[in-house]
């Protein structure tokens, strides 16, 4: 399993474009066979801060995602939306245990 | 829905105690009627960094959780485990949309 959470900080004038592109990407991404979870969150107190929580079956599934047309289309919008550099964390799932994660 | 992610930074000598207490708390917490998700993660690259991803049906469910015996037992261990102050974010779910979240 490969778990990645990324944080993005978006230019005010790009909020809607980023949000639409991210939702469209999420709707396609969740259909990929190797994706267990693909959640999109917006910070309740800082609306320019978004976080994507991505759970892949393995690194192969992650690599597959990075080459899909929907990811590449999203990336074009995202790259011009970032207000500053984002950051991310890779996690290990302790609870539920990895074997208990289902789509 | 109330979504909260907290980040904890644990003293090296308290890692196992914190982990055990957190797993025990998670196993009890997920049984609460108002809890939609209660995930426990450990940073794959910084093992002293843990993150809890908590999704409650509403703020009432969050308040209920904070008064349970299992939360209070966890808190006793957690308070002596923290190496430095943690931090947290409150999120709004964009994808899946709130109505699509199930336990």
N, CA and C atoms of all chains as a GROMACS GRO file, in nm:
protein
  618
    1UNK      N    1   0.085  -0.118   0.000
    1UNK     CA    2   0.000   0.000   0.000
    1UNK      C    3   0.090   0.125   0.000
    2UNK      N    4   0.046   0.226  -0.069
    2UNK     CA    5   0.123   0.351  -0.071
    2UNK      C    6   0.026   0.465  -0.039
    3UNK      N    7   0.056   0.537   0.068
    3UNK     CA    8  -0.035   0.641   0.118
    3UNK      C    9   0.036   0.775   0.112
    4UNK      N   10  -0.027   0.869   0.049
    4UNK     CA   11   0.036   0.998   0.029
    4UNK      C   12  -0.068   1.108   0.055
    5UNK      N   13  -0.029   1.205   0.134
    5UNK     CA   14  -0.116   1.322   0.155
    5UNK      C   15  -0.040   1.445   0.111
    6UNK      N   16  -0.102   1.521   0.023
    6UNK     CA   17  -0.036   1.642  -0.025
    6UNK      C   18  -0.117   1.765   0.016
    7UNK      N   19  -0.046   1.873   0.039
    7UNK     CA   20  -0.111   2.000   0.074
    7UNK      C   21  -0.079   2.102  -0.034
    8UNK      N   22  -0.183   2.165  -0.085
    8UNK     CA   23  -0.167   2.267  -0.189
    8UNK      C   24  -0.219   2.401  -0.138
    9UNK      N   25  -0.152   2.506  -0.179
    9UNK     CA   26  -0.192   2.643  -0.142
    9UNK      C   27  -0.216   2.718  -0.272
   10UNK      N   28  -0.339   2.764  -0.289
   10UNK     CA   29  -0.387   2.810  -0.420
   10UNK      C   30  -0.404   2.962  -0.426
   11UNK      N   31  -0.369   3.017  -0.540
   11UNK     CA   32  -0.389   3.161  -0.563
   11UNK      C   33  -0.539   3.191  -0.556
   12UNK      N   34  -0.578   3.301  -0.492
   12UNK     CA   35  -0.720   3.331  -0.476
   12UNK      C   36  -0.797   3.329  -0.608
   13UNK      N   37  -0.739   3.383  -0.713
   13UNK     CA   38  -0.811   3.390  -0.841
   13UNK      C   39  -0.818   3.254  -0.912
   14UNK      N   40  -0.747   3.156  -0.860
   14UNK     CA   41  -0.747   3.023  -0.924
   14UNK      C   42  -0.827   2.920  -0.842
   15UNK      N   43  -0.888   2.964  -0.732
   15UNK     CA   44  -0.957   2.868  -0.644
   15UNK      C   45  -1.060   2.784  -0.719
   16UNK      N   46  -1.147   2.848  -0.795
   16UNK     CA   47  -1.253   2.773  -0.862
   16UNK      C   48  -1.198   2.680  -0.970
   17UNK      N   49  -1.101   2.731  -1.045
   17UNK     CA   50  -1.042   2.649  -1.152
   17UNK      C   51  -0.970   2.528  -1.092
   18UNK      N   52  -0.895   2.550  -0.986
   18UNK     CA   53  -0.823   2.440  -0.920
   18UNK      C   54  -0.922   2.338  -0.865
   19UNK      N   55  -1.028   2.389  -0.801
   19UNK     CA   56  -1.127   2.302  -0.738
   19UNK      C   57  -1.197   2.217  -0.845
   20UNK      N   58  -1.238   2.279  -0.953
   20UNK     CA   59  -1.306   2.205  -1.059
   20UNK      C   60  -1.214   2.100  -1.121
   21UNK      N   61  -1.092   2.138  -1.145
   21UNK     CA   62  -0.996   2.044  -1.206
   21UNK      C   63  -0.967   1.929  -1.110
   22UNK      N   64  -0.959   1.960  -0.982
   22UNK     CA   65  -0.927   1.857  -0.883
   22UNK      C   66  -1.043   1.760  -0.866
   23UNK      N   67  -1.164   1.812  -0.867
   23UNK     CA   68  -1.281   1.725  -0.857
   23UNK      C   69  -1.294   1.635  -0.980
   24UNK      N   70  -1.269   1.692  -1.096
   24UNK     CA   71  -1.277   1.612  -1.218
   24UNK      C   72  -1.171   1.501  -1.215
   25UNK      N   73  -1.052   1.537  -1.171
   25UNK     CA   74  -0.944   1.437  -1.158
   25UNK      C   75  -0.982   1.329  -1.057
   26UNK      N   76  -1.040   1.369  -0.946
   26UNK     CA   77  -1.078   1.272  -0.841
   26UNK      C   78  -1.182   1.174  -0.894
   27UNK      N   79  -1.281   1.226  -0.967
   27UNK     CA   80  -1.387   1.140  -1.021
   27UNK      C   81  -1.332   1.033  -1.116
   28UNK      N   82  -1.228   1.069  -1.190
   28UNK     CA   83  -1.165   0.971  -1.282
   28UNK      C   84  -1.070   0.880  -1.205
   29UNK      N   85  -0.997   0.940  -1.112
   29UNK     CA   86  -0.892   0.865  -1.041
   29UNK      C   87  -0.952   0.752  -0.960
   30UNK      N   88  -1.065   0.777  -0.895
   30UNK     CA   89  -1.122   0.675  -0.807
   30UNK      C   90  -1.164   0.551  -0.887
   31UNK      N   91  -1.177   0.565  -1.018
   31UNK     CA   92  -1.212   0.451  -1.103
   31UNK      C   93  -1.091   0.363  -1.138
   32UNK      N   94  -0.970   0.414  -1.113
   32UNK     CA   95  -0.851   0.333  -1.144
   32UNK      C   96  -0.850   0.209  -1.055
   33UNK      N   97  -0.810   0.096  -1.110
   33UNK     CA   98  -0.816  -0.029  -1.033
   33UNK      C   99  -0.724  -0.028  -0.910
   34UNK      N  100  -0.616   0.047  -0.914
   34UNK     CA  101  -0.519   0.042  -0.805
   34UNK      C  102  -0.540   0.146  -0.697
   35UNK      N  103  -0.650   0.218  -0.704
   35UNK     CA  104  -0.677   0.327  -0.609
   35UNK      C  105  -0.772   0.278  -0.500
   36UNK      N  106  -0.732   0.290  -0.374
   36UNK     CA  107  -0.820   0.252  -0.263
   36UNK      C  108  -0.895   0.372  -0.207
   37UNK      N  109  -0.832   0.488  -0.215
   37UNK     CA  110  -0.899   0.608  -0.165
   37UNK      C  111  -0.839   0.729  -0.233
   38UNK      N  112  -0.924   0.826  -0.265
   38UNK     CA  113  -0.875   0.951  -0.323
   38UNK      C  114  -0.970   1.061  -0.274
   39UNK      N  115  -0.936   1.116  -0.160
   39UNK     CA  116  -1.022   1.217  -0.097
   39UNK      C  117  -0.968   1.356  -0.123
   40UNK      N  118  -1.057   1.450  -0.143
   40UNK     CA  119  -1.018   1.590  -0.160
   40UNK      C  120  -1.080   1.672  -0.048
   41UNK      N  121  -0.996   1.744   0.024
   41UNK     CA  122  -1.042   1.827   0.135
   41UNK      C  123  -1.004   1.972   0.114
   42UNK      N  124  -1.087   2.059   0.170
   42UNK     CA  125  -1.054   2.202   0.175
   42UNK      C  126  -1.047   2.241   0.322
   43UNK      N  127  -0.949   2.318   0.357
   43UNK     CA  128  -0.933   2.361   0.496
   43UNK      C  129  -1.054   2.446   0.536
   44UNK      N  130  -1.119   2.409   0.646
   44UNK     CA  131  -1.240   2.480   0.689
   44UNK      C  132  -1.209   2.624   0.731
   45UNK      N  133  -1.085   2.650   0.770
   45UNK     CA  134  -1.050   2.783   0.820
   45UNK      C  135  -0.960   2.862   0.726
   46UNK      N  136  -0.903   2.794   0.628
   46UNK     CA  137  -0.812   2.860   0.534
   46UNK      C  138  -0.844   2.808   0.394
   47UNK      N  139  -0.945   2.868   0.329
   47UNK     CA  140  -0.998   2.810   0.205
   47UNK      C  141  -0.900   2.801   0.089
   48UNK      N  142  -0.783   2.862   0.100
   48UNK     CA  143  -0.684   2.847  -0.008
   48UNK      C  144  -0.598   2.722   0.011
   49UNK      N  145  -0.618   2.653   0.124
   49UNK     CA  146  -0.542   2.531   0.155
   49UNK      C  147  -0.629   2.409   0.125
   50UNK      N  148  -0.580   2.324   0.038
   50UNK     CA  149  -0.648   2.200   0.001
   50UNK      C  150  -0.556   2.084   0.036
   51UNK      N  151  -0.618   1.970   0.060
   51UNK     CA  152  -0.537   1.852   0.086
   51UNK      C  153  -0.598   1.731   0.016
   52UNK      N  154  -0.512   1.658  -0.051
   52UNK     CA  155  -0.554   1.534  -0.120
   52UNK      C  156  -0.498   1.416  -0.042
   53UNK      N  157  -0.585   1.322  -0.011
   53UNK     CA  158  -0.543   1.204   0.063
   53UNK      C  159  -0.556   1.085  -0.032
   54UNK      N  160  -0.443   1.026  -0.067
   54UNK     CA  161  -0.438   0.930  -0.176
   54UNK      C  162  -0.386   0.796  -0.124
   55UNK      N  163  -0.465   0.691  -0.144
   55UNK     CA  164  -0.423   0.558  -0.100
   55UNK      C  165  -0.422   0.466  -0.222
   56UNK      N  166  -0.303   0.417  -0.254
   56UNK     CA  167  -0.282   0.328  -0.369
   56UNK      C  168  -0.254   0.188  -0.319
   57UNK      N  169  -0.294   0.091  -0.401
   57UNK     CA  170  -0.265  -0.048  -0.368
   57UNK      C  171  -0.114  -0.070  -0.354
   58UNK      N  172  -0.038  -0.004  -0.439
   58UNK     CA  173   0.108  -0.016  -0.436
   58UNK      C  174   0.170   0.095  -0.519
   59UNK      N  175   0.302   0.097  -0.527
   59UNK     CA  176   0.371   0.203  -0.602
   59UNK      C  177   0.345   0.194  -0.752
   60UNK      N  178   0.319   0.074  -0.800
   60UNK     CA  179   0.287   0.057  -0.942
   60UNK      C  180   0.158   0.133  -0.975
   61UNK      N  181   0.061   0.123  -0.885
   61UNK     CA  182  -0.066   0.194  -0.903
   61UNK      C  183  -0.045   0.345  -0.901
   62UNK      N  184   0.046   0.389  -0.819
   62UNK     CA  185   0.079   0.532  -0.813
   62UNK      C  186   0.142   0.577  -0.946
   63UNK      N  187   0.235   0.500  -0.996
   63UNK     CA  188   0.300   0.532  -1.123
   63UNK      C  189   0.199   0.535  -1.237
   64UNK      N  190   0.107   0.439  -1.234
   64UNK     CA  191   0.001   0.433  -1.336
   64UNK      C  192  -0.080   0.564  -1.333
   65UNK      N  193  -0.120   0.603  -1.212
   65UNK     CA  194  -0.199   0.726  -1.197
   65UNK      C  195  -0.128   0.847  -1.256
   66UNK      N  196   0.002   0.855  -1.234
   66UNK     CA  197   0.077   0.972  -1.278
   66UNK      C  198   0.089   0.982  -1.430
   67UNK      N  199   0.049   0.875  -1.499
   67UNK     CA  200   0.057   0.878  -1.644
   67UNK      C  201  -0.081   0.885  -1.710
   68UNK      N  202  -0.186   0.892  -1.631
   68UNK     CA  203  -0.320   0.897  -1.690
   68UNK      C  204  -0.348   1.034  -1.751
   69UNK      N  205  -0.436   1.036  -1.850
   69UNK     CA  206  -0.475   1.162  -1.914
   69UNK      C  207  -0.539   1.256  -1.813
   70UNK      N  208  -0.621   1.201  -1.721
   70UNK     CA  209  -0.689   1.290  -1.625
   70UNK      C  210  -0.590   1.353  -1.528
   71UNK      N  211  -0.487   1.279  -1.486
   71UNK     CA  212  -0.386   1.340  -1.398
   71UNK      C  213  -0.310   1.450  -1.472
   72UNK      N  214  -0.272   1.421  -1.596
   72UNK     CA  215  -0.193   1.518  -1.672
   72UNK      C  216  -0.274   1.645  -1.702
   73UNK      N  217  -0.404   1.628  -1.727
   73UNK     CA  218  -0.491   1.745  -1.750
   73UNK      C  219  -0.504   1.827  -1.622
   74UNK      N  220  -0.518   1.756  -1.508
   74UNK     CA  221  -0.526   1.824  -1.379
   74UNK      C  222  -0.397   1.901  -1.350
   75UNK      N  223  -0.284   1.836  -1.380
   75UNK     CA  224  -0.153   1.894  -1.348
   75UNK      C  225  -0.133   2.028  -1.419
   76UNK      N  226  -0.182   2.037  -1.543
   76UNK     CA  227  -0.168   2.162  -1.618
   76UNK      C  228  -0.237   2.278  -1.546
   77UNK      N  229  -0.356   2.250  -1.494
   77UNK     CA  230  -0.428   2.355  -1.419
   77UNK      C  231  -0.360   2.379  -1.284
   78UNK      N  232  -0.322   2.269  -1.218
   78UNK     CA  233  -0.266   2.282  -1.084
   78UNK      C  234  -0.138   2.365  -1.086
   79UNK      N  235  -0.052   2.339  -1.183
   79UNK     CA  236   0.079   2.407  -1.185
   79UNK      C  237   0.066   2.559  -1.194
   80UNK      N  238  -0.040   2.607  -1.258
   80UNK     CA  239  -0.058   2.752  -1.266
   80UNK      C  240  -0.147   2.804  -1.152
   81UNK      N  241  -0.189   2.715  -1.064
   81UNK     CA  242  -0.278   2.754  -0.953
   81UNK      C  243  -0.204   2.772  -0.821
   82UNK      N  244  -0.090   2.708  -0.808
   82UNK     CA  245  -0.020   2.709  -0.679
   82UNK      C  246   0.031   2.849  -0.646
   83UNK      N  247   0.000   2.889  -0.524
   83UNK     CA  248   0.043   3.020  -0.475
   83UNK      C  249   0.185   3.010  -0.417
   84UNK      N  250   0.213   2.895  -0.360
   84UNK     CA  251   0.348   2.865  -0.310
   84UNK      C  252   0.365   2.715  -0.311
   85UNK      N  253   0.486   2.673  -0.285
   85UNK     CA  254   0.518   2.530  -0.292
   85UNK      C  255   0.435   2.453  -0.189
   86UNK      N  256   0.378   2.343  -0.231
   86UNK     CA  257   0.305   2.258  -0.138
   86UNK      C  258   0.400   2.164  -0.066
   87UNK      N  259   0.344   2.074   0.009
   87UNK     CA  260   0.427   1.974   0.077
   87UNK      C  261   0.342   1.848   0.096
   88UNK      N  262   0.409   1.740   0.127
   88UNK     CA  263   0.335   1.614   0.140
   88UNK      C  264   0.399   1.521   0.242
   89UNK      N  265   0.322   1.422   0.282
   89UNK     CA  266   0.370   1.319   0.374
   89UNK      C  267   0.336   1.182   0.317
   90UNK      N  268   0.427   1.090   0.336
   90UNK     CA  269   0.398   0.949   0.307
   90UNK      C  270   0.366   0.882   0.439
   91UNK      N  271   0.259   0.804   0.442
   91UNK     CA  272   0.218   0.743   0.568
   91UNK      C  273   0.213   0.591   0.559
   92UNK      N  274   0.223   0.530   0.674
   92UNK     CA  275   0.195   0.388   0.693
   92UNK      C  276   0.062   0.383   0.768
   93UNK      N  277  -0.027   0.294   0.727
   93UNK     CA  278  -0.156   0.282   0.797
   93UNK      C  279  -0.140   0.188   0.917
   94UNK      N  280  -0.173   0.240   1.035
   94UNK     CA  281  -0.171   0.156   1.155
   94UNK      C  282  -0.310   0.107   1.189
   95UNK      N  283  -0.409   0.195   1.166
   95UNK     CA  284  -0.550   0.159   1.190
   95UNK      C  285  -0.638   0.231   1.090
   96UNK      N  286  -0.723   0.161   1.017
   96UNK     CA  287  -0.728   0.015   1.010
   96UNK      C  288  -0.596  -0.042   0.959
   97UNK      N  289  -0.566  -0.165   0.994
   97UNK     CA  290  -0.446  -0.230   0.944
   97UNK      C  291  -0.455  -0.244   0.792
   98UNK      N  292  -0.340  -0.247   0.726
   98UNK     CA  293  -0.338  -0.242   0.578
   98UNK      C  294  -0.430  -0.346   0.514
   99UNK      N  295  -0.435  -0.466   0.571
   99UNK     CA  296  -0.516  -0.572   0.510
   99UNK      C  297  -0.666  -0.542   0.516
  100UNK      N  298  -0.703  -0.451   0.604
  100UNK     CA  299  -0.846  -0.421   0.622
  100UNK      C  300  -0.894  -0.307   0.532
  101UNK      N  301  -0.804  -0.250   0.450
  101UNK     CA  302  -0.846  -0.139   0.364
  101UNK      C  303  -0.910  -0.193   0.238
  102UNK      N  304  -1.030  -0.148   0.213
  102UNK     CA  305  -1.098  -0.187   0.089
  102UNK      C  306  -1.139  -0.061   0.016
  103UNK      N  307  -1.167  -0.076  -0.111
  103UNK     CA  308  -1.211   0.040  -0.189
  103UNK      C  309  -1.348   0.086  -0.139
  104UNK      N  310  -2.113   1.716   0.918
  104UNK     CA  311  -1.992   1.637   0.928
  104UNK      C  312  -1.880   1.723   0.988
  105UNK      N  313  -1.797   1.662   1.068
  105UNK     CA  314  -1.684   1.735   1.126
  105UNK      C  315  -1.559   1.652   1.104
  106UNK      N  316  -1.462   1.711   1.032
  106UNK     CA  317  -1.342   1.639   0.991
  106UNK      C  318  -1.220   1.708   1.054
  107UNK      N  319  -1.143   1.629   1.123
  107UNK     CA  320  -1.029   1.685   1.195
  107UNK      C  321  -0.909   1.593   1.174
  108UNK      N  322  -0.797   1.653   1.138
  108UNK     CA  323  -0.672   1.576   1.129
  108UNK      C  324  -0.572   1.636   1.226
  109UNK      N  325  -0.518   1.554   1.311
  109UNK     CA  326  -0.421   1.604   1.407
  109UNK      C  327  -0.286   1.539   1.381
  110UNK      N  328  -0.181   1.614   1.411
  110UNK     CA  329  -0.044   1.563   1.398
  110UNK      C  330   0.022   1.563   1.535
  111UNK      N  331   0.078   1.448   1.570
  111UNK     CA  332   0.146   1.434   1.699
  111UNK      C  333   0.293   1.401   1.676
  112UNK      N  334   0.377   1.454   1.762
  112UNK     CA  335   0.521   1.427   1.757
  112UNK      C  336   0.560   1.367   1.891
  113UNK      N  337   0.609   1.244   1.887
  113UNK     CA  338   0.621   1.161   2.006
  113UNK      C  339   0.767   1.144   2.051
  114UNK      N  340   0.787   1.147   2.182
  114UNK     CA  341   0.921   1.122   2.238
  114UNK      C  342   0.964   0.980   2.199
  115UNK      N  343   1.090   0.964   2.160
  115UNK     CA  344   1.136   0.830   2.116
  115UNK      C  345   1.103   0.720   2.217
  116UNK      N  346   1.124   0.746   2.344
  116UNK     CA  347   1.103   0.641   2.446
  116UNK      C  348   0.954   0.613   2.470
  117UNK      N  349   0.866   0.696   2.413
  117UNK     CA  350   0.722   0.675   2.433
  117UNK      C  351   0.653   0.622   2.308
  118UNK      N  352   0.729   0.596   2.204
  118UNK     CA  353   0.668   0.553   2.077
  118UNK      C  354   0.575   0.433   2.093
  119UNK      N  355   0.624   0.329   2.158
  119UNK     CA  356   0.544   0.207   2.170
  119UNK      C  357   0.420   0.230   2.257
  120UNK      N  358   0.440   0.301   2.368
  120UNK     CA  359   0.327   0.327   2.458
  120UNK      C  360   0.221   0.412   2.389
  121UNK      N  361   0.264   0.514   2.318
  121UNK     CA  362   0.170   0.600   2.245
  121UNK      C  363   0.096   0.520   2.138
  122UNK      N  364   0.172   0.439   2.066
  122UNK     CA  365   0.115   0.360   1.956
  122UNK      C  366   0.010   0.262   2.011
  123UNK      N  367   0.044   0.192   2.117
  123UNK     CA  368  -0.050   0.096   2.175
  123UNK      C  369  -0.175   0.166   2.226
  124UNK      N  370  -0.157   0.277   2.295
  124UNK     CA  371  -0.272   0.351   2.350
  124UNK      C  372  -0.359   0.405   2.236
  125UNK      N  373  -0.295   0.451   2.129
  125UNK     CA  374  -0.369   0.509   2.017
  125UNK      C  375  -0.448   0.401   1.943
  126UNK      N  376  -0.388   0.284   1.926
  126UNK     CA  377  -0.459   0.174   1.859
  126UNK      C  378  -0.577   0.128   1.944
  127UNK      N  379  -0.556   0.118   2.074
  127UNK     CA  380  -0.665   0.075   2.162
  127UNK      C  381  -0.779   0.178   2.156
  128UNK      N  382  -0.743   0.304   2.159
  128UNK     CA  383  -0.844   0.410   2.147
  128UNK      C  384  -0.917   0.402   2.013
  129UNK      N  385  -0.845   0.378   1.906
  129UNK     CA  386  -0.906   0.370   1.773
  129UNK      C  387  -1.005   0.254   1.765
  130UNK      N  388  -0.966   0.141   1.820
  130UNK     CA  389  -1.054   0.022   1.817
  130UNK      C  390  -1.187   0.048   1.889
  131UNK      N  391  -1.182   0.126   1.996
  131UNK     CA  392  -1.305   0.160   2.069
  131UNK      C  393  -1.380   0.273   1.999
  132UNK      N  394  -1.305   0.370   1.950
  132UNK     CA  395  -1.366   0.489   1.891
  132UNK      C  396  -1.449   0.455   1.768
  133UNK      N  397  -1.397   0.364   1.686
  133UNK     CA  398  -1.466   0.334   1.560
  133UNK      C  399  -1.603   0.269   1.587
  134UNK      N  400  -1.623   0.220   1.708
  134UNK     CA  401  -1.753   0.162   1.744
  134UNK      C  402  -1.856   0.267   1.784
  135UNK      N  403  -1.811   0.391   1.809
  135UNK     CA  404  -1.907   0.497   1.846
  135UNK      C  405  -2.002   0.523   1.729
  136UNK      N  406  -2.129   0.544   1.759
  136UNK     CA  407  -2.227   0.560   1.650
  136UNK      C  408  -2.201   0.683   1.563
  137UNK      N  409  -2.140   0.786   1.617
  137UNK     CA  410  -2.124   0.911   1.541
  137UNK      C  411  -1.993   0.921   1.466
  138UNK      N  412  -1.915   0.813   1.463
  138UNK     CA  413  -1.783   0.816   1.398
  138UNK      C  414  -1.793   0.755   1.259
  139UNK      N  415  -1.751   0.830   1.157
  139UNK     CA  416  -1.750   0.777   1.021
  139UNK      C  417  -1.614   0.722   0.983
  140UNK      N  418  -1.509   0.779   1.039
  140UNK     CA  419  -1.374   0.731   1.009
  140UNK      C  420  -1.281   0.770   1.123
  141UNK      N  421  -1.192   0.679   1.156
  141UNK     CA  422  -1.091   0.710   1.258
  141UNK      C  423  -0.965   0.634   1.219
  142UNK      N  424  -0.883   0.698   1.139
  142UNK     CA  425  -0.762   0.634   1.087
  142UNK      C  426  -0.640   0.681   1.165
  143UNK      N  427  -0.549   0.589   1.185
  143UNK     CA  428  -0.422   0.623   1.251
  143UNK      C  429  -0.308   0.595   1.154
  144UNK      N  430  -0.227   0.697   1.132
  144UNK     CA  431  -0.114   0.686   1.039
  144UNK      C  432   0.017   0.718   1.110
  145UNK      N  433   0.123   0.654   1.061
  145UNK     CA  434   0.258   0.688   1.107
  145UNK      C  435   0.335   0.736   0.984
  146UNK      N  436   0.411   0.841   1.001
  146UNK     CA  437   0.488   0.896   0.890
  146UNK      C  438   0.591   0.792   0.844
  147UNK      N  439   0.589   0.760   0.714
  147UNK     CA  440   0.680   0.657   0.662
  147UNK      C  441   0.826   0.700   0.673
  148UNK      N  442   0.850   0.830   0.679
  148UNK     CA  443   0.989   0.879   0.679
  148UNK      C  444   1.031   0.939   0.812
  149UNK      N  445   0.935   0.966   0.899
  149UNK     CA  446   0.965   1.028   1.029
  149UNK      C  447   0.880   0.957   1.134
  150UNK      N  448   0.929   0.842   1.183
  150UNK     CA  449   0.844   0.754   1.267
  150UNK      C  450   0.797   0.816   1.399
  151UNK      N  451   0.847   0.931   1.437
  151UNK     CA  452   0.796   0.995   1.558
  151UNK      C  453   0.673   1.082   1.528
  152UNK      N  454   0.640   1.094   1.400
  152UNK     CA  455   0.525   1.175   1.357
  152UNK      C  456   0.407   1.083   1.326
  153UNK      N  457   0.298   1.104   1.397
  153UNK     CA  458   0.176   1.028   1.376
  153UNK      C  459   0.066   1.126   1.336
  154UNK      N  460  -0.033   1.072   1.265
  154UNK     CA  461  -0.146   1.156   1.229
  154UNK      C  462  -0.275   1.078   1.243
  155UNK      N  463  -0.371   1.140   1.307
  155UNK     CA  464  -0.504   1.079   1.323
  155UNK      C  465  -0.601   1.154   1.234
  156UNK      N  466  -0.675   1.079   1.155
  156UNK     CA  467  -0.773   1.138   1.065
  156UNK      C  468  -0.911   1.100   1.115
  157UNK      N  469  -0.986   1.198   1.162
  157UNK     CA  470  -1.109   1.171   1.236
  157UNK      C  471  -1.228   1.235   1.164
  158UNK      N  472  -1.327   1.154   1.132
  158UNK     CA  473  -1.447   1.206   1.066
  158UNK      C  474  -1.568   1.171   1.152
  159UNK      N  475  -1.633   1.275   1.198
  159UNK     CA  476  -1.751   1.262   1.285
  159UNK      C  477  -1.875   1.302   1.207
  160UNK      N  478  -1.985   1.240   1.244
  160UNK     CA  479  -2.112   1.276   1.182
  160UNK      C  480  -2.143   1.425   1.203
  161UNK      N  481  -2.111   1.475   1.323
  161UNK     CA  482  -2.134   1.616   1.355
  161UNK      C  483  -2.055   1.651   1.481
  162UNK      N  484  -2.067   1.776   1.524
  162UNK     CA  485  -1.991   1.821   1.641
  162UNK      C  486  -2.037   1.754   1.769
  163UNK      N  487  -2.163   1.715   1.774
  163UNK     CA  488  -2.216   1.644   1.891
  163UNK      C  489  -2.141   1.510   1.907
  164UNK      N  490  -2.118   1.444   1.795
  164UNK     CA  491  -2.044   1.317   1.797
  164UNK      C  492  -1.900   1.338   1.844
  165UNK      N  493  -1.843   1.450   1.804
  165UNK     CA  494  -1.707   1.484   1.849
  165UNK      C  495  -1.706   1.506   2.000
  166UNK      N  496  -1.802   1.581   2.050
  166UNK     CA  497  -1.811   1.608   2.195
  166UNK      C  498  -1.830   1.477   2.272
  167UNK      N  499  -1.914   1.390   2.218
  167UNK     CA  500  -1.936   1.261   2.282
  167UNK      C  501  -1.805   1.185   2.294
  168UNK      N  502  -1.730   1.181   2.184
  168UNK     CA  503  -1.601   1.109   2.182
  168UNK      C  504  -1.507   1.161   2.290
  169UNK      N  505  -1.505   1.292   2.307
  169UNK     CA  506  -1.410   1.353   2.402
  169UNK      C  507  -1.443   1.322   2.547
  170UNK      N  508  -1.561   1.264   2.569
  170UNK     CA  509  -1.599   1.229   2.707
  170UNK      C  510  -1.597   1.079   2.732
  171UNK      N  511  -1.560   1.001   2.631
  171UNK     CA  512  -1.560   0.855   2.650
  171UNK      C  513  -1.442   0.812   2.738
  172UNK      N  514  -1.461   0.699   2.806
  172UNK     CA  515  -1.354   0.644   2.890
  172UNK      C  516  -1.230   0.612   2.806
  173UNK      N  517  -1.252   0.561   2.685
  173UNK     CA  518  -1.134   0.523   2.603
  173UNK      C  519  -1.055   0.645   2.558
  174UNK      N  520  -1.126   0.755   2.527
  174UNK     CA  521  -1.052   0.877   2.491
  174UNK      C  522  -0.973   0.930   2.610
  175UNK      N  523  -1.037   0.930   2.726
  175UNK     CA  524  -0.970   0.986   2.845
  175UNK      C  525  -0.850   0.900   2.886
  176UNK      N  526  -0.862   0.768   2.870
  176UNK     CA  527  -0.748   0.679   2.900
  176UNK      C  528  -0.634   0.704   2.802
  177UNK      N  529  -0.672   0.722   2.674
  177UNK     CA  530  -0.571   0.752   2.572
  177UNK      C  531  -0.500   0.884   2.602
  178UNK      N  532  -0.580   0.983   2.641
  178UNK     CA  533  -0.527   1.118   2.664
  178UNK      C  534  -0.418   1.118   2.773
  179UNK      N  535  -0.440   1.036   2.876
  179UNK     CA  536  -0.340   1.028   2.985
  179UNK      C  537  -0.205   0.985   2.932
  180UNK      N  538  -0.206   0.885   2.845
  180UNK     CA  539  -0.080   0.837   2.785
  180UNK      C  540  -0.026   0.941   2.687
  181UNK      N  541  -0.116   0.995   2.605
  181UNK     CA  542  -0.073   1.087   2.499
  181UNK      C  543  -0.005   1.211   2.560
  182UNK      N  544  -0.063   1.265   2.665
  182UNK     CA  545  -0.010   1.390   2.721
  182UNK      C  546   0.134   1.376   2.770
  183UNK      N  547   0.172   1.256   2.812
  183UNK     CA  548   0.312   1.238   2.857
  183UNK      C  549   0.400   1.186   2.743
  184UNK      N  550   0.340   1.169   2.626
  184UNK     CA  551   0.416   1.116   2.511
  184UNK      C  552   0.462   1.224   2.414
  185UNK      N  553   0.395   1.337   2.416
  185UNK     CA  554   0.425   1.440   2.316
  185UNK      C  555   0.564   1.500   2.338
  186UNK      N  556   0.638   1.506   2.230
  186UNK     CA  557   0.772   1.562   2.233
  186UNK      C  558   0.767   1.713   2.217
  187UNK      N  559   0.669   1.757   2.140
  187UNK     CA  560   0.643   1.900   2.121
  187UNK      C  561   0.496   1.915   2.085
  188UNK      N  562   0.453   2.038   2.080
  188UNK     CA  563   0.313   2.065   2.055
  188UNK      C  564   0.273   2.014   1.917
  189UNK      N  565   0.161   1.947   1.908
  189UNK     CA  566   0.110   1.903   1.779
  189UNK      C  567   0.031   2.014   1.711
  190UNK      N  568  -0.031   1.980   1.601
  190UNK     CA  569  -0.116   2.078   1.533
  190UNK      C  570  -0.223   2.003   1.457
  191UNK      N  571  -0.325   2.075   1.416
  191UNK     CA  572  -0.434   2.007   1.348
  191UNK      C  573  -0.502   2.096   1.246
  192UNK      N  574  -0.579   2.033   1.161
  192UNK     CA  575  -0.658   2.104   1.059
  192UNK      C  576  -0.801   2.055   1.063
  193UNK      N  577  -0.892   2.146   1.045
  193UNK     CA  578  -1.032   2.109   1.023
  193UNK      C  579  -1.058   2.117   0.873
  194UNK      N  580  -1.122   2.014   0.820
  194UNK     CA  581  -1.144   2.009   0.676
  194UNK      C  582  -1.291   2.000   0.640
  195UNK      N  583  -1.319   2.044   0.519
  195UNK     CA  584  -1.448   2.021   0.453
  195UNK      C  585  -1.422   1.916   0.346
  196UNK      N  586  -1.510   1.817   0.335
  196UNK     CA  587  -1.492   1.714   0.233
  196UNK      C  588  -1.549   1.762   0.101
  197UNK      N  589  -1.465   1.766  -0.004
  197UNK     CA  590  -1.513   1.801  -0.138
  197UNK      C  591  -1.539   1.676  -0.220
  198UNK      N  592  -1.452   1.574  -0.200
  198UNK     CA  593  -1.468   1.447  -0.271
  198UNK      C  594  -1.420   1.335  -0.183
  199UNK      N  595  -1.498   1.233  -0.158
  199UNK     CA  596  -1.641   1.225  -0.194
  199UNK      C  597  -1.721   1.337  -0.126
  200UNK      N  598  -1.832   1.375  -0.186
  200UNK     CA  599  -1.919   1.476  -0.126
  200UNK      C  600  -1.972   1.422   0.008
  201UNK      N  601  -2.003   1.514   0.099
  201UNK     CA  602  -2.037   1.474   0.236
  201UNK      C  603  -2.146   1.366   0.242
  202UNK      N  604  -2.246   1.378   0.154
  202UNK     CA  605  -2.357   1.282   0.159
  202UNK      C  606  -2.314   1.140   0.120
  203UNK      N  607  -2.199   1.130   0.056
  203UNK     CA  608  -2.154   0.999   0.009
  203UNK      C  609  -2.063   0.928   0.110
  204UNK      N  610  -2.039   0.992   0.226
  204UNK     CA  611  -1.952   0.928   0.326
  204UNK      C  612  -2.034   0.831   0.409
  205UNK      N  613  -1.987   0.708   0.414
  205UNK     CA  614  -2.053   0.606   0.498
  205UNK      C  615  -1.947   0.549   0.591
  206UNK      N  616  -1.994   0.487   0.695
  206UNK     CA  617  -1.900   0.423   0.788
  206UNK      C  618  -1.833   0.305   0.720
   0.00000   0.00000   0.00000
